[in-house]
Amino acid sequence: MACPGTFSDEPLSPAGRLFLQRKTDVVIHCIARTKNPIDVDGAKATIMSSPMGQHPRFCSLLVRDDNGFEHWRKTRLDVDRHVIVVKNRVNEDEEDDEVAVNLYAADLSVSSPLSTDKPLWEVHLLTAHKHVVFRIHHSLGDGISLMSMLMASCRKVSDPDALPMMVPEKTTEKKRDSPWSFGSMWGFLKMAWLTFVFVLEFLLRSLFVSDRKTAVSGGDGVELWPSKLATAKFLLDDMKEVKKAIPDTTINDVLFGIVSCGLSRYLDHRTPNALHEGLRMTGVAMVNLRAKPGLQEISKLMKDNSETRWGNRFGVILLPVFYHKSGNDPLEYLKRAKVMVDRKKQSLEAYFSYRIGDLIVSLLGIKYASLINYRLLCNTTFTISNLIGPLEDITLSGNPISSIKVSTSSLPQALTMHMVSYAGKAEMQILVAKDIIPDPEFLAKCFEDALLEMKVAAMEANKA
């Protein structure tokens, strides 16, 4: 929608504008499975009274001024245009509700852009499957913002008046060395060197350096190919057991090790003896740049001067995984993953990637920034993210939620993975270009088996 700008219009951030370009247009899909039948009228009433129905972003149209710059313009919200009720089964040939809804979401990821004649979000109520699919444009906010807003609309199962429990804030502080001590100086030099190396690699990957082609590689135009969606399921207790095998390991380290091990197992199956040992496959990972990790309090997100403010506040890091033949110690994948992730943490790659994006938009314009971002995705193998969800069971509009999963619309990569934890479980949505990866269910099983193999090895190591 093009129209003259007004004083009441709010300009989009550079990141918000980036997600609206043709090649980098991204919609976030959040799938919630309910235990009881869905009350359509109750769901609409909950939306209107929740932060989603009152947040300025969700009550604004996208408009473009005469110079082509995008703005948000407040409008009256008509909830009936945003809530789409699907009464019949979305796939008559598929009896499993989860599989049917994954097929539905995969179709949405390619063929159904959000209409710009209303605020850029929808809620699909799949009443026959007892599933709710939230479709929210990435220009409205990142995963942290959107999941925090959703949680502000939910309540605990154990206490219907209480908000879901967020990640507890860490109160312990590490003892800091003097800034002139040898340890501090060495740490600064190491940070500077790693930042230089990783930012240089980031720039080269954004221009012309590319991964070698494998059975899971995408490329230019793949975002338009038919997609397929599968779910890998993990228990957080299993991941925590694996953590114990190596000191100071995090859940992100374990996830990265699972991906490395699972991809190696999958490629062994698809192309046996075709890849050389140590072949690199580069992942693109999102990093929250807010001062506080995890989900945020919605009241703090709404403050303009808050360090946790609303919007797309994330940087990008490149996380390489390496192919290794089956039969290796599964914990070796975790050890290699931890070394790489620790180096990334010691650098400022995520911060500089965010600032470089802003600088490119300012100097070259949004179209060139979009092209460079698109090239980065074409030159890498996969995208991955991990979001910490509610720590305990929750309800939405009084209806208990049994699972929460997140995915996005298609990217030029043939493989994208998004994991969300919820009440002791973690589910990873695996979106693939099905003409390249025809069997994402098998890939999901490779990831699940990788965790179980790591768990067995970790239990033996922990006993020793």
C-alpha positions in Angstrom: 0.0 0.0 0.0 1.6 3.3 -1.1 0.6 6.6 0.3 2.0 9.9 1.6 3.7 9.6 5.0 2.0 11.3 8.0 3.4 12.6 11.2 1.6 9.7 13.1 3.4 7.1 11.0 6.3 5.2 12.6 9.2 4.2 10.3 10.4 0.6 10.3 13.8 -0.4 11.7 16.4 -1.6 9.1 15.9 -5.2 10.2 12.1 -4.8 9.9 12.5 -3.4 6.3 14.9 -6.3 5.5 12.2 -8.9 6.2 9.8 -7.2 3.8 12.0 -7.5 0.7 11.0 -10.0 -1.9 13.9 -12.4 -1.5 14.1 -12.1 2.3 10.4 -12.0 3.1 9.9 -14.1 6.3 6.8 -15.2 8.2 7.1 -16.9 11.6 4.8 -19.8 12.3 4.0 -20.9 15.8 2.0 -24.1 16.2 0.3 -24.8 19.5 -1.6 -28.0 20.2 -4.4 -27.8 22.6 -5.8 -30.7 24.8 -9.4 -29.6 24.6 -11.6 -28.6 21.6 -11.1 -25.0 20.5 -13.7 -22.4 21.5 -13.6 -20.0 18.5 -15.5 -17.2 20.1 -13.4 -17.5 23.3 -10.2 -17.5 21.2 -11.3 -14.2 19.5 -12.1 -12.6 22.8 -8.8 -13.6 24.3 -6.9 -12.2 21.3 -8.7 -8.8 21.5 -8.0 -8.5 25.3 -4.4 -9.8 25.1 -1.2 -7.9 24.2 -1.6 -9.2 20.6 -4.9 -7.3 20.2 -3.5 -4.1 21.8 0.2 -3.9 20.7 0.8 -1.0 18.3 2.6 -3.3 15.8 -0.4 -5.6 15.7 -2.8 -2.8 15.1 -0.9 -1.1 12.3 -0.9 -1.3 8.5 2.3 -1.4 6.5 2.4 1.6 4.2 5.0 3.1 1.9 5.6 6.7 1.3 6.4 8.4 -2.0 10.1 7.6 -1.6 9.4 3.9 -1.1 10.2 3.9 2.7 8.0 1.7 4.9 6.0 2.9 7.9 3.5 1.6 10.4 0.2 3.3 10.4 -2.4 2.7 13.2 -5.7 1.3 12.1 -8.8 -0.2 13.6 -8.4 -3.9 14.3 -11.0 -6.3 12.9 -10.3 -9.6 14.6 -12.6 -11.5 12.2 -10.2 -10.7 9.3 -7.3 -12.1 11.3 -8.8 -15.3 12.8 -9.2 -18.0 10.1 -11.3 -20.9 11.2 -10.7 -24.3 9.4 -13.4 -26.7 10.6 -12.6 -29.7 8.4 -9.4 -31.8 8.4 -6.7 -30.1 6.4 -5.6 -33.4 4.9 -8.1 -36.3 4.6 -5.4 -38.8 3.7 -3.4 -38.2 6.9 -4.9 -39.5 10.2 -2.1 -38.2 12.5 -3.0 -34.7 13.5 0.6 -33.6 14.0 1.7 -34.8 10.5 -1.4 -33.2 8.9 -0.7 -29.8 10.6 2.9 -30.0 9.6 1.8 -30.5 6.0 -0.5 -27.5 6.3 2.2 -25.3 7.8 4.7 -26.4 5.1 2.3 -25.3 2.4 1.8 -22.0 4.1 5.6 -21.5 4.2 5.8 -21.2 0.4 2.4 -20.3 -1.1 0.6 -18.0 1.3 2.1 -14.5 1.9 0.4 -12.3 4.4 -1.9 -9.6 2.9 -0.8 -6.0 3.3 -4.4 -4.6 3.5 -4.5 -5.6 7.2 -1.9 -5.8 10.0 0.6 -8.5 9.2 -0.6 -11.4 11.3 -3.1 -14.2 11.3 -4.3 -16.9 13.6 -5.5 -20.2 12.0 -7.8 -22.3 14.2 -7.7 -25.9 13.0 -10.6 -27.1 15.1 -10.7 -30.6 13.7 -7.1 -31.1 14.8 -7.1 -29.0 18.0 -4.2 -26.9 16.7 -3.7 -23.2 16.6 -1.2 -21.8 14.0 0.0 -18.2 14.6 1.3 -16.6 11.4 3.3 -13.4 12.3 5.5 -11.4 9.9 9.1 -11.2 11.0 9.0 -7.4 10.5 6.8 -7.2 13.6 9.4 -8.6 15.8 11.9 -11.4 16.5 11.2 -14.8 18.1 12.0 -13.4 21.6 9.5 -10.5 21.2 6.7 -12.7 19.7 7.0 -15.6 22.1 7.1 -13.2 25.1 3.9 -11.6 23.8 2.3 -15.0 23.4 3.3 -16.0 26.9 1.8 -12.8 28.3 -1.6 -14.0 26.9 -1.2 -17.4 28.6 -1.6 -18.6 32.2 -0.2 -21.4 34.3 -2.2 -24.7 34.5 -1.4 -24.9 38.2 -2.6 -21.3 38.8 -5.1 -19.8 36.3 -4.4 -16.3 37.4 -0.6 -16.4 37.1 1.6 -15.7 34.1 3.9 -18.5 32.9 7.3 -18.8 34.6 10.1 -17.3 32.6 13.8 -18.2 32.7 15.0 -17.3 36.2 17.6 -14.5 36.2 21.1 -15.4 37.3 22.1 -13.7 40.5 25.6 -14.9 40.8 28.4 -12.8 39.4 31.8 -13.9 38.3 34.8 -12.3 40.0 36.3 -9.8 37.5 40.0 -9.4 37.1 41.6 -5.9 37.1 41.4 -4.5 33.5 45.2 -4.3 33.6 45.9 -7.8 34.7 47.5 -10.4 32.3 44.2 -12.4 32.2 42.1 -9.4 31.2 44.6 -8.2 28.6 44.9 -11.7 27.1 41.1 -12.0 27.1 40.8 -8.7 25.3 43.4 -9.7 22.6 41.7 -13.1 22.1 38.3 -11.4 21.7 39.7 -8.9 19.2 41.4 -11.6 17.2 38.4 -13.9 17.1 36.1 -11.0 16.3 38.3 -10.0 13.3 38.5 -13.6 12.0 34.8 -14.3 12.4 33.6 -11.0 11.0 36.0 -11.4 8.0 34.5 -14.8 7.4 31.0 -13.4 7.7 31.7 -10.8 5.1 33.3 -13.3 2.7 30.4 -15.7 3.1 28.0 -12.8 2.4 29.8 -12.2 -1.0 31.2 -15.3 -2.7 32.6 -18.0 -0.4 30.3 -21.0 -0.4 29.9 -24.4 1.2 30.6 -27.4 -1.0 27.4 -28.9 -2.4 26.0 -31.9 -0.6 22.7 -33.8 -0.5 21.2 -31.1 1.8 22.4 -28.0 0.0 20.0 -25.4 -1.3 20.6 -22.3 -3.4 19.2 -19.4 -5.4 15.4 -19.8 -5.8 15.0 -22.8 -3.5 12.7 -20.8 -1.2 10.1 -21.1 -3.9 10.3 -24.9 -4.1 7.6 -27.1 -2.4 8.4 -27.7 1.3 8.0 -30.4 3.8 8.0 -30.2 7.6 8.9 -32.8 10.2 9.4 -32.7 14.0 12.3 -34.0 16.1 11.4 -34.6 19.7 13.8 -34.5 22.7 13.6 -34.7 26.5 15.4 -31.9 28.3 16.5 -34.4 31.0 18.3 -36.3 28.3 20.1 -33.2 27.1 21.0 -32.3 30.7 22.4 -35.8 31.2 24.6 -35.2 28.2 25.7 -31.8 29.6 27.2 -33.5 32.6 29.7 -35.4 30.5 31.7 -32.2 29.7 32.1 -29.3 32.2 30.5 -26.0 31.5 28.4 -27.4 28.6 25.1 -25.7 27.7 21.9 -26.9 26.0 23.0 -24.9 22.9 26.2 -26.9 22.9 24.3 -30.1 23.1 21.9 -29.0 20.3 24.8 -28.1 18.0 26.4 -31.5 18.7 23.1 -33.2 17.9 22.9 -31.4 14.6 26.5 -32.2 13.7 26.1 -35.9 14.6 22.6 -36.2 13.0 23.6 -34.6 9.7 26.7 -36.9 9.4 24.4 -39.9 10.0 21.9 -38.6 7.4 24.6 -38.0 4.8 26.0 -41.4 5.4 22.6 -42.8 4.5 22.0 -40.5 1.5 25.5 -40.5 -0.1 27.6 -43.3 1.4 31.3 -42.9 0.9 30.8 -39.8 -1.3 32.0 -37.2 1.2 35.5 -36.7 2.6 36.1 -36.7 6.3 35.8 -33.3 7.9 33.7 -31.7 5.2 32.4 -28.4 6.4 28.7 -27.4 6.4 28.0 -23.9 7.7 24.9 -23.0 9.7 23.4 -19.5 10.3 22.4 -19.0 13.9 20.4 -16.2 15.5 21.7 -14.6 18.7 19.6 -12.5 21.0 21.4 -9.1 21.6 19.3 -8.0 24.6 20.9 -7.7 28.0 18.7 -10.4 29.5 18.6 -13.8 27.9 15.4 -15.8 27.1 11.8 -14.6 27.2 11.2 -11.0 28.3 8.5 -9.3 30.4 6.1 -7.7 27.9 5.9 -4.5 29.9 9.7 -4.0 29.5 9.6 -4.8 25.8 7.1 -2.0 25.3 9.4 0.6 26.8 11.3 2.5 24.0 14.3 3.2 26.2 14.5 -0.4 27.6 17.5 -2.6 26.9 15.0 -5.4 26.2 12.8 -3.3 23.9 10.5 -4.8 21.3 11.6 -5.5 17.7 14.2 -7.5 15.9 17.1 -7.3 18.3 19.3 -10.2 17.2 22.7 -10.8 15.5 23.9 -13.6 13.3 26.8 -16.0 13.8 28.1 -18.7 11.4 28.3 -22.1 13.1 30.2 -24.7 11.0 29.6 -28.4 11.5 31.9 -31.1 10.0 31.0 -34.4 8.4 32.4 -37.5 10.2 31.7 -41.1 9.4 29.5 -43.2 11.6 31.1 -45.2 14.3 32.9 -42.3 16.0 32.3 -41.6 19.7 29.1 -39.5 19.7 30.6 -37.2 22.5 33.3 -36.2 20.1 30.6 -34.2 18.1 29.7 -32.5 21.4 33.3 -31.7 22.2 33.9 -30.1 18.8 30.6 -28.2 19.0 31.5 -26.8 22.4 34.9 -25.6 21.3 33.4 -23.7 18.3 30.5 -22.2 20.3 32.9 -21.1 23.1 35.0 -19.3 20.5 31.9 -17.6 19.1 30.9 -16.5 22.6 34.3 -14.9 23.1 33.9 -12.8 20.0 31.6 -9.9 19.0 30.5 -11.5 15.8 26.8 -11.3 16.5 27.0 -7.6 17.5 29.1 -6.7 14.5 26.8 -8.6 12.1 23.9 -6.5 13.4 25.8 -3.2 13.1 27.1 -4.2 9.6 23.6 -4.8 8.5 22.5 -1.3 9.7 25.6 0.3 8.0 24.8 -1.4 4.7 21.2 -0.2 4.7 22.4 3.4 5.5 25.1 3.4 2.8 23.8 1.2 0.0 20.1 1.0 0.7 17.7 -1.8 1.7 17.8 -3.6 -1.7 21.6 -4.2 -1.6 21.3 -5.2 2.1 18.6 -7.7 1.2 20.8 -9.1 -1.7 23.8 -9.5 0.6 21.7 -11.3 3.2 20.2 -13.5 0.5 23.7 -14.4 -0.7 24.7 -15.3 2.8 21.8 -17.8 3.0 22.6 -19.2 -0.5 26.3 -19.7 0.5 25.5 -21.6 3.7 23.8 -25.0 4.3 21.2 -24.4 7.1 19.7 -22.0 9.6 19.2 -22.9 13.2 17.7 -21.3 16.3 16.8 -22.3 19.8 14.2 -20.6 22.0 13.6 -21.2 25.7 9.8 -21.6 26.2 7.7 -21.9 29.3 9.1 -24.0 32.1 5.7 -25.5 33.0 2.4 -26.4 31.5 0.3 -23.4 30.4 -3.2 -22.6 29.1 -4.3 -20.3 26.2 -7.8 -19.0 26.6 -8.3 -21.5 29.4 -7.3 -24.4 27.1 -4.3 -26.4 28.2 -1.4 -26.5 25.7 0.3 -29.8 25.1 3.1 -28.6 22.7 4.6 -25.5 21.2 6.6 -25.5 17.9 8.0 -22.8 15.7 9.1 -22.6 12.1 9.4 -19.9 9.4 8.5 -19.5 5.8 11.0 -21.0 3.3 14.5 -19.7 2.8 17.0 -20.4 -0.1 18.6 -23.0 2.2 17.1 -26.5 1.8 17.2 -27.0 5.6 16.0 -24.8 8.4 15.7 -25.9 12.1 14.0 -24.1 14.9 13.8 -25.6 18.4 11.5 -24.5 21.3 11.6 -26.0 24.8 8.3 -26.4 26.8 7.7 -28.0 30.2 10.6 -30.5 30.1 10.4 -31.2 26.4 12.0 -29.7 23.3 10.7 -30.0 19.8 12.6 -29.0 16.7 10.7 -28.2 13.5 12.7 -29.2 10.4 11.6 -27.4 7.3 13.1 -28.7 4.0 12.8 -28.3 0.3 11.3 -31.7 -0.4 12.8 -32.1 -3.9 16.3 -31.9 -2.2 15.5 -33.6 1.2 12.5 -35.9 0.5 12.6 -37.7 3.8 12.8 -35.1 6.7 11.2 -37.7 9.0 14.3 -39.8 8.7 16.5 -36.7 9.3 14.5 -36.0 12.4 15.1 -39.6 13.6 18.8 -39.1 12.9 18.8 -36.2 15.3 16.7 -38.1 17.9 19.1 -41.1 17.7 22.1 -38.8 18.0 20.9 -37.5 21.4 20.2 -41.0 22.6 23.6 -42.2 21.6 25.2 -39.2 23.3 23.1 -39.9 26.4 24.3 -43.5 26.6 27.9 -42.4 26.1 27.5 -39.6 28.7 26.1 -42.0 31.3 29.0 -44.3 30.9 31.4 -41.3 31.1 29.7 -39.9 34.2 30.0 -43.3 36.0 33.7 -43.5 35.3 
